[in-house]
Amino acid sequence: MSRTAQADDRSCNASSVLDPVLPGPGEQLVWTGLSGDSLPLVVANAAQQLNSLLVVITPDMQSAELLQDQLAFFAGRQALPVATFPDWETLPYDNFSPHPDIISERLATLYALHEQHRGLLIVAAPTLLQRLPPSDFVYQNSLLLKTGETLNLDAMRTRLESAGYRCVSQVMEHGEFAVRGSLLDLYPMGNSLPFRIDLFDDEIESIKTFDTDTQRSLETQETIRMLPAREFPMDETAIRAFRQRFRARFEGDPQNCSIYRDVSKGIAPAGIEYYLPLFSEQTCTLFDYLPANACMLQLDATASACEAFQQQLQERYEARRHNIERPVLPPELLFIEHAELQQHLDGAARIDIDLFRGTKTACRKIDYGVRLPGDVRIRPRGEQPAASLLAFIAGFNGRVLITAESTGGRESLLDQLRALGIRLAAVNDWDGFLESQHDICVTVAPLEQGLLLDAPR
């Protein structure tokens, strides 16, 4: 594929989106000229070259989830970890809690970060503003169980309940456990399947996964990693601290507040997540979990997304702050401001994406000059349905990859193009295209727009 690049006195040419220019320690770069789907391609290649974690900040969760799929496609078979730190999917001060699966994924991501030195982490800007539990809470309240170890069932039950797990008759979702004789069923946070632990006296005889629908045992496991059930502690010490801070923060009789009464009884009421600072002496942010040498990459529109979120946050706080039956904490205790976010970003190796050239300034601006192909749509009712596509291929000094949204769509596209006289080959993925000797290939990919770059025949 061909690529055009332009430079002026503020810009320098990058060699290619296949070999991106990376910032040094503490350096800020601006990447521009990234049209179409060149953005996920250059980000994936940057992550493969970096010897550190690359954190990508998106305006919202929708763009984060799309980017994760695109990055996974371009990362190919490089075994490059690509993860998204999920949002709670609740509005500020909502009276209901995030789904347990979301909490499970968040805790698993936080736990993995302390030993993740490479790969990609995607996070939406509003989620990045959120205050989190101290990292020690996640690490110190995690547990590894192994076959052959001793396990006191009564003590384990107490530990699970203090970690926020719910005792139920039948385990169905994350954060639940059940005890039946010598069997302990447990669905730890951060795991895709629940576990059935079979005890012989006090020894773990076997550990097996099981299906929540049929309750039948599946595969044998040697170990279980157990994470906390919530993003805050619920042991006696934490409950006592919550009660003290609640009384110090809010005026009036705390017994008039259902939140206070429920927590005092050891019950985690809906929406309790928005009272996180009352459970521990301090909170932290996602930056406290990241490796010190993490490289930050900020997409366009993240600043405006932060401003819109903080406006919404303030409006919802003002609408609820006078409710004496369910008082709320001020926004600054639950979220950092955009200015503090920028302070964190300014101290790191950083890349800002500027899709509209000239809106951002930096010491170094890299203009990749990627351009979109013209209109090459097939027009079935025209005299020459593929005239535009054929003209593009004839005048294009490079290889072409055509993508479809599904396997069925790919097969239909293959038949349609071959009937129009276009010779092409099906490939399984991006690596398959790079390895193929065919000039034109088709595959399944979560891409939206094309791109033209250096990749000569």
C-alpha positions as a printed NumPy array, in Angstrom:
array([[  0.   ,   0.   ,   0.   ],
       [  1.217,   3.542,  -0.59 ],
       [  1.632,   6.306,   1.914],
       [  2.09 ,  10.063,   1.637],
       [  3.824,  12.098,   4.318],
       [  4.236,  15.824,   4.565],
       [  6.548,  17.776,   6.848],
       [  6.856,  21.424,   7.816],
       [  8.932,  23.305,  10.369],
       [  6.873,  21.832,  13.237],
       [  6.754,  18.242,  11.985],
       [  9.065,  15.383,  11.21 ],
       [  8.411,  12.31 ,   9.083],
       [  7.882,   8.944,  10.723],
       [  9.346,   6.007,   8.854],
       [  6.022,   4.166,   8.878],
       [  3.058,   3.284,  11.055],
       [  4.637,  -0.178,  10.946],
       [  7.691,   1.296,  12.713],
       [  6.365,   4.186,  14.838],
       [  8.414,   6.869,  16.562],
       [  8.286,   6.437,  20.369],
       [  8.888,   8.953,  23.175],
       [ 11.888,   8.808,  25.467],
       [ 11.524,   8.926,  29.278],
       [  9.384,  11.928,  30.231],
       [  9.113,  13.064,  26.594],
       [  5.876,  14.174,  24.933],
       [  5.149,  13.428,  21.279],
       [  2.195,  14.343,  19.106],
       [  1.153,  11.824,  16.463],
       [ -0.894,  13.229,  13.605],
       [ -1.888,  12.255,  10.075],
       [ -3.501,   8.993,  11.229],
       [ -6.538,   8.477,   9.019],
       [ -8.914,   5.533,   9.003],
       [ -7.804,   2.409,  10.814],
       [ -4.164,   3.418,  10.93 ],
       [ -4.596,   4.457,  14.579],
       [ -5.026,   0.935,  16.021],
       [ -2.308,  -0.335,  13.672],
       [  0.297,   2.193,  14.831],
       [ -0.702,   1.727,  18.491],
       [ -0.345,  -2.065,  18.224],
       [  3.085,  -1.72 ,  16.612],
       [  4.162,   0.79 ,  19.255],
       [  3.169,  -1.603,  22.037],
       [  5.147,  -4.412,  20.429],
       [  8.283,  -2.241,  20.34 ],
       [  7.973,  -0.753,  23.823],
       [  9.657,  -2.403,  26.788],
       [  6.933,  -1.02 ,  29.035],
       [  3.173,  -1.007,  29.419],
       [  1.316,   1.25 ,  26.978],
       [ -1.781,   2.834,  28.533],
       [ -4.31 ,   4.133,  25.981],
       [ -6.832,   6.721,  27.2  ],
       [-10.061,   6.939,  25.187],
       [-12.969,   9.407,  25.466],
       [-15.5  ,   6.75 ,  26.54 ],
       [-16.072,   3.022,  27.051],
       [-17.642,   2.529,  23.635],
       [-14.474,   3.687,  21.876],
       [-12.365,   1.707,  24.381],
       [-14.148,  -1.561,  23.588],
       [-13.931,  -0.994,  19.827],
       [-10.249,  -0.126,  20.091],
       [ -9.583,  -3.277,  22.126],
       [-10.978,  -5.445,  19.322],
       [ -8.999,  -3.531,  16.686],
       [ -5.768,  -3.718,  18.677],
       [ -6.228,  -7.439,  19.265],
       [ -6.558,  -7.873,  15.478],
       [ -3.39 ,  -5.934,  14.652],
       [ -1.433,  -7.439,  17.571],
       [ -1.98 , -10.779,  15.853],
       [  0.003, -13.712,  17.156],
       [  2.543, -11.677,  19.098],
       [  1.083, -12.781,  22.463],
       [  0.75 ,  -9.129,  23.391],
       [ -1.65 ,  -8.674,  26.342],
       [ -4.512,  -6.311,  25.451],
       [ -6.856,  -5.466,  28.329],
       [ -9.513,  -2.848,  29.067],
       [-10.093,  -1.528,  32.568],
       [-13.9  ,  -1.526,  32.656],
       [-16.123,   1.24 ,  33.885],
       [-18.732,   0.576,  36.574],
       [-21.438,   1.367,  33.988],
       [-23.362,   3.357,  36.583],
       [-23.995,   7.081,  36.766],
       [-22.397,   9.015,  39.649],
       [-24.305,   8.527,  42.909],
       [-26.589,   5.846,  41.464],
       [-28.512,   3.828,  44.047],
       [-27.447,   0.494,  42.57 ],
       [-24.112,  -1.305,  42.361],
       [-22.06 ,  -2.439,  39.359],
       [-22.631,  -6.   ,  38.146],
       [-20.392,  -8.544,  39.954],
       [-18.793,  -9.542,  36.629],
       [-17.613,  -5.948,  36.137],
       [-16.129,  -5.812,  39.643],
       [-14.468,  -9.177,  38.988],
       [-12.828,  -7.936,  35.787],
       [-11.695,  -4.687,  37.416],
       [-10.097,  -6.464,  40.375],
       [ -8.419,  -9.02 ,  38.127],
       [ -6.961,  -6.198,  36.003],
       [ -5.709,  -4.285,  39.052],
       [ -4.132,  -7.425,  40.507],
       [ -2.339,  -8.243,  37.244],
       [ -0.887,  -4.746,  36.826],
       [  1.762,  -5.13 ,  39.534],
       [  3.587,  -7.685,  37.415],
       [  2.571,  -6.609,  33.894],
       [  5.572,  -4.96 ,  32.277],
       [  4.462,  -4.969,  28.634],
       [  1.277,  -4.931,  26.614],
       [ -1.706,  -2.615,  26.307],
       [ -4.147,  -1.298,  28.872],
       [ -7.13 ,   0.699,  27.567],
       [ -9.109,   2.946,  29.894],
       [-11.836,   5.521,  29.284],
       [-11.005,   9.025,  30.525],
       [-13.944,   9.257,  33.007],
       [-12.923,   5.871,  34.468],
       [ -9.344,   7.091,  34.86 ],
       [-10.611,   9.95 ,  37.046],
       [-12.098,   7.505,  39.538],
       [-10.508,   6.979,  42.933],
       [ -9.688,   3.344,  43.73 ],
       [ -8.883,   1.291,  46.828],
       [ -5.234,   1.259,  47.927],
       [ -3.172,  -1.275,  45.995],
       [ -2.278,  -3.037,  49.254],
       [ -5.952,  -3.89 ,  49.739],
       [ -6.115,  -5.828,  46.457],
       [ -2.812,  -7.655,  46.946],
       [ -3.1  ,  -8.411,  50.66 ],
       [ -6.682,  -9.663,  50.372],
       [ -5.862, -12.103,  47.58 ],
       [ -5.381, -15.781,  48.327],
       [ -3.894, -18.771,  46.521],
       [ -5.311, -22.231,  47.312],
       [ -3.541, -25.408,  46.169],
       [ -4.361, -29.091,  46.115],
       [ -2.84 , -30.843,  49.15 ],
       [ -2.906, -27.756,  51.377],
       [ -4.712, -27.635,  54.694],
       [ -7.961, -25.682,  54.754],
       [-10.082, -25.035,  57.841],
       [-13.605, -24.758,  56.488],
       [-14.974, -22.64 ,  59.354],
       [-12.054, -20.222,  59.184],
       [-12.365, -20.067,  55.397],
       [-16.051, -19.255,  55.658],
       [-15.302, -16.387,  58.039],
       [-12.551, -15.101,  55.739],
       [-14.812, -15.226,  52.688],
       [-17.588, -13.319,  54.437],
       [-15.162, -10.658,  55.67 ],
       [-13.828, -10.335,  52.097],
       [-17.359,  -9.572,  50.905],
       [-18.375, -12.99 ,  49.526],
       [-22.023, -14.048,  49.926],
       [-23.013, -17.429,  51.329],
       [-25.746, -18.941,  49.123],
       [-27.411, -22.319,  48.658],
       [-26.207, -22.635,  45.039],
       [-23.35 , -20.694,  43.474],
       [-24.36 , -18.868,  40.291],
       [-22.27 , -15.684,  39.954],
       [-19.041, -13.986,  41.029],
       [-18.639, -13.299,  44.74 ],
       [-20.701, -16.272,  45.962],
       [-19.802, -19.41 ,  47.917],
       [-21.69 , -22.417,  49.267],
       [-20.747, -25.049,  51.845],
       [-22.223, -28.542,  51.615],
       [-20.594, -31.041,  53.946],
       [-16.972, -31.422,  52.821],
       [-17.552, -29.485,  49.586],
       [-16.865, -25.775,  49.156],
       [-18.227, -24.172,  45.985],
       [-16.586, -20.829,  45.302],
       [-16.858, -18.295,  42.451],
       [-13.782, -16.06 ,  42.946],
       [-13.576, -12.618,  41.41 ],
       [-11.333, -12.565,  38.35 ],
       [-12.118, -16.152,  37.267],
       [-14.271, -17.2  ,  34.339],
       [-15.632, -20.316,  36.086],
       [-16.464, -21.255,  39.679],
       [-14.547, -23.923,  41.611],
       [-15.584, -26.959,  43.636],
       [-13.16 , -27.776,  46.436],
       [-13.43 , -31.301,  47.853],
       [-11.934, -31.71 ,  51.321],
       [-10.705, -34.848,  53.052],
       [-10.751, -33.807,  56.697],
       [ -8.841, -30.487,  56.51 ],
       [ -6.873, -31.27 ,  53.341],
       [ -7.804, -30.044,  49.876],
       [ -8.225, -33.328,  48.009],
       [ -9.278, -31.892,  44.641],
       [-10.197, -28.647,  42.917],
       [-12.465, -28.687,  39.883],
       [-14.277, -26.08 ,  37.85 ],
       [-18.012, -26.552,  37.403],
       [-20.879, -25.316,  35.255],
       [-23.293, -22.959,  37.014],
       [-26.253, -24.127,  34.902],
       [-25.854, -27.885,  35.337],
       [-23.741, -27.743,  38.545],
       [-21.624, -30.55 ,  37.04 ],
       [-17.882, -30.656,  37.657],
       [-15.635, -29.943,  34.677],
       [-11.834, -29.793,  34.653],
       [ -9.395, -30.499,  37.475],
       [ -7.278, -27.565,  38.643],
       [ -4.213, -27.428,  40.863],
       [ -4.653, -23.882,  42.187],
       [ -7.214, -21.12 ,  42.744],
       [ -6.484, -17.409,  42.891],
       [ -9.051, -15.64 ,  45.023],
       [ -9.505, -11.867,  44.87 ],
       [-11.622,  -9.663,  47.176],
       [-15.327,  -9.686,  46.378],
       [-15.551,  -5.876,  46.366],
       [-13.376,  -2.824,  45.856],
       [-13.544,  -2.027,  49.575],
       [-13.128,  -4.061,  52.788],
       [-16.113,  -5.251,  54.824],
       [-14.409,  -6.717,  57.887],
       [-15.028,  -5.477,  61.441],
       [-12.205,  -2.939,  61.281],
       [-13.495,  -1.443,  58.029],
       [-17.078,  -1.3  ,  59.296],
       [-15.943,   0.455,  62.464],
       [-13.933,   2.956,  60.385],
       [-16.941,   3.515,  58.098],
       [-19.197,   4.306,  61.065],
       [-16.701,   6.781,  62.549],
       [-16.075,   8.609,  59.264],
       [-19.77 ,   8.661,  58.408],
       [-20.632,  10.362,  61.708],
       [-17.768,  12.831,  61.268],
       [-18.728,  13.674,  57.686],
       [-22.531,  13.952,  57.873],
       [-24.69 ,  15.85 ,  60.353],
       [-27.784,  14.458,  62.033],
       [-28.679,  11.045,  63.402],
       [-26.892,   8.395,  61.295],
       [-29.567,   5.84 ,  62.201],
       [-31.901,   7.735,  59.88 ],
       [-29.736,   6.65 ,  56.954],
       [-30.251,   3.152,  55.546],
       [-26.671,   3.083,  54.216],
       [-25.305,   3.519,  57.748],
       [-27.68 ,   0.952,  59.253],
       [-26.922,  -1.694,  56.611],
       [-23.134,  -1.333,  56.79 ],
       [-23.333,  -1.457,  60.603],
       [-24.988,  -4.885,  60.213],
       [-22.316,  -6.077,  57.773],
       [-24.596,  -5.667,  54.743],
       [-23.303,  -4.025,  51.562],
       [-26.286,  -1.991,  50.27 ],
       [-26.812,  -1.054,  46.629],
       [-24.703,   1.929,  45.599],
       [-22.246,   1.499,  48.485],
       [-19.349,   1.898,  46.007],
       [-19.858,   5.679,  46.102],
       [-18.864,   5.638,  49.791],
       [-15.426,   4.087,  49.211],
       [-13.422,   6.804,  51.09 ],
       [-15.303,   6.001,  54.303],
       [-13.912,   2.454,  54.426],
       [-10.194,   3.204,  54.376],
       [ -7.835,   5.956,  55.458],
       [ -6.761,   6.767,  51.915],
       [ -7.654,   6.07 ,  48.303],
       [ -5.497,   6.008,  45.196],
       [ -5.891,   6.151,  41.434],
       [ -5.086,   3.83 ,  38.564],
       [ -1.714,   5.574,  38.258],
       [ -0.714,   4.055,  41.608],
       [ -1.187,   0.569,  40.117],
       [  0.755,   1.25 ,  36.913],
       [  4.459,   0.461,  36.428],
       [  6.662,   3.532,  36.913],
       [  7.83 ,   3.416,  33.277],
       [  4.351,   3.097,  31.728],
       [  3.902,   5.087,  28.516],
       [  0.65 ,   7.061,  28.208],
       [ -1.184,   7.536,  24.916],
       [ -4.095,   9.991,  24.884],
       [ -6.637,   9.985,  22.06 ],
       [ -8.389,  13.032,  20.67 ],
       [-11.423,  14.322,  22.606],
       [-10.352,  12.928,  25.997],
       [-10.112,  16.427,  27.5  ],
       [-13.643,  17.332,  26.409],
       [-14.883,  13.942,  27.68 ],
       [-13.382,  14.684,  31.104],
       [-14.989,  18.121,  31.184],
       [-18.407,  16.725,  30.224],
       [-18.147,  14.019,  32.869],
       [-17.151,  16.443,  35.61 ],
       [-20.053,  18.709,  34.694],
       [-22.435,  15.753,  34.936],
       [-20.812,  14.717,  38.229],
       [-21.311,  18.164,  39.749],
       [-24.927,  18.362,  38.566],
       [-25.793,  14.988,  40.08 ],
       [-24.06 ,  15.913,  43.317],
       [-25.988,  19.185,  43.618],
       [-29.247,  17.313,  43.019],
       [-28.519,  14.827,  45.836],
       [-26.424,  16.662,  48.396],
       [-29.387,  17.725,  50.568],
       [-30.916,  14.252,  50.916],
       [-30.585,  13.588,  54.671],
       [-31.745,   9.972,  54.319],
       [-28.997,   9.167,  51.801],
       [-26.281,  11.835,  52.024],
       [-23.538,  11.751,  49.384],
       [-19.837,  12.497,  49.427],
       [-18.472,  15.503,  47.476],
       [-17.054,  14.728,  44.019],
       [-13.432,  15.491,  44.991],
       [-13.44 ,  12.536,  47.402],
       [-14.549,  10.122,  44.678],
       [-12.847,  11.458,  41.533],
       [ -9.739,  13.438,  40.689],
       [-10.094,  16.584,  38.589],
       [ -8.879,  16.888,  35.005],
       [ -6.026,  19.171,  36.126],
       [ -4.673,  16.445,  38.424],
       [ -5.   ,  13.932,  35.609],
       [ -2.859,  16.168,  33.411],
       [ -0.214,  16.371,  36.15 ],
       [  0.047,  12.592,  36.126],
       [  0.287,  12.56 ,  32.341],
       [  2.889,  15.337,  32.178],
       [  5.301,  13.318,  34.303],
       [  5.24 ,  10.261,  32.029],
       [  6.441,   9.339,  28.576],
       [  3.436,  10.428,  26.577],
       [  1.882,  10.417,  23.12 ],
       [ -1.025,  12.681,  22.191],
       [ -3.069,  11.794,  19.133],
       [ -3.965,  14.796,  16.974],
       [ -6.199,  13.627,  14.147],
       [ -6.832,  17.211,  13.055],
       [ -3.337,  18.547,  12.422],
       [ -2.293,  21.635,  14.332],
       [ -4.606,  21.497,  17.369],
       [ -1.888,  20.282,  19.746],
       [  1.682,  21.442,  20.282],
       [  4.72 ,  19.521,  21.507],
       [  8.472,  19.423,  21.168],
       [  8.148,  16.764,  18.486],
       [  5.248,  16.266,  16.121],
       [  5.178,  13.111,  13.996],
       [  3.023,  13.385,  10.887],
       [  2.405,   9.905,   9.489],
       [  0.533,  11.287,   6.504],
       [ -1.717,   8.251,   6.15 ],
       [ -4.552,   8.811,   3.69 ],
       [ -7.864,   7.096,   3.093],
       [ -8.641,   5.273,  -0.16 ],
       [-11.232,   6.86 ,  -2.389],
       [-14.776,   5.622,  -2.833],
       [-14.315,   2.018,  -3.994],
       [-17.79 ,   0.733,  -3.213],
       [-19.301,  -1.95 ,  -5.434],
       [-22.486,  -0.782,  -7.168],
       [-24.46 ,  -3.921,  -8.104],
       [-26.886,  -2.004, -10.383],
       [-24.197,  -0.236, -12.372],
       [-22.97 ,  -1.305, -15.782],
       [-19.545,  -1.957, -14.267],
       [-20.257,  -2.672, -10.566],
       [-16.596,  -2.855,  -9.523],
       [-15.214,  -0.121, -11.799],
       [-14.015,   2.079,  -8.891],
       [-12.4  ,  -0.822,  -7.056],
       [-10.695,  -2.141, -10.192],
       [ -9.373,   1.328, -11.025],
       [ -8.024,   1.694,  -7.492],
       [ -6.265,  -1.684,  -7.601],
       [ -4.775,  -0.934, -11.036],
       [ -3.323,   2.384,  -9.894],
       [ -2.22 ,   1.279,  -6.429],
       [  1.391,   0.168,  -6.001],
       [  0.83 ,  -2.051,  -3.012],
       [ -0.961,  -5.034,  -1.563],
       [ -4.619,  -4.789,  -0.554],
       [ -6.477,  -6.279,   2.414],
       [-10.28 ,  -6.191,   2.301],
       [-12.148,  -6.841,   5.559],
       [-15.622,  -8.153,   6.362],
       [-17.537,  -8.036,   9.641],
       [-18.161, -11.788,   9.874],
       [-17.059, -15.122,   8.426],
       [-20.289, -15.33 ,   6.425],
       [-19.716, -11.828,   5.123],
       [-16.188, -12.76 ,   4.089],
       [-17.377, -15.793,   2.084],
       [-20.099, -13.739,   0.415],
       [-17.563, -11.053,  -0.453],
       [-15.176, -13.643,  -1.881],
       [-17.859, -15.021,  -4.186],
       [-18.971, -11.542,  -5.244],
       [-15.481, -10.266,  -6.056],
       [-14.413, -13.412,  -7.852],
       [-17.525, -13.162, -10.015],
       [-16.398,  -9.632, -10.938],
       [-13.002, -10.948, -12.03 ],
       [-11.009,  -9.899,  -8.962],
       [ -8.546, -12.593,  -7.894],
       [ -8.041, -12.67 ,  -4.155],
       [ -7.288, -15.059,  -1.275],
       [ -8.911, -15.534,   2.132],
       [ -6.622, -15.156,   5.158],
       [ -7.384, -15.786,   8.817],
       [ -5.879, -12.664,  10.355],
       [ -3.445,  -9.743,  10.027],
       [ -0.407, -12.014,  10.311],
       [ -1.861, -14.222,   7.611],
       [ -2.079, -11.182,   5.317],
       [  1.521, -10.16 ,   6.038],
       [  2.715, -13.71 ,   5.31 ],
       [  0.586, -14.175,   2.195],
       [  2.079, -13.849,  -1.279],
       [ -1.227, -12.716,  -2.806],
       [ -1.678,  -9.106,  -3.863],
       [ -5.311,  -8.957,  -2.689],
       [ -6.626, -10.709,   0.432],
       [ -9.83 , -10.714,   2.435],
       [-10.318, -11.432,   6.142],
       [-12.667, -10.837,   9.078],
       [-11.779,  -7.796,  11.204],
       [-13.485,  -5.173,  13.428],
       [-12.33 ,  -2.314,  11.198],
       [-14.387,   0.617,   9.942],
       [-12.279,   2.567,   7.455],
       [ -9.384,   1.797,   5.163],
       [ -5.86 ,   3.176,   5.094],
       [ -2.996,   3.487,   2.654],
       [  0.577,   2.91 ,   3.789],
       [  3.919,   1.689,   2.533],
       [  3.687,  -2.011,   1.753],
       [  4.861,  -2.467,  -1.835],
       [  4.137,  -5.567,  -3.898]])
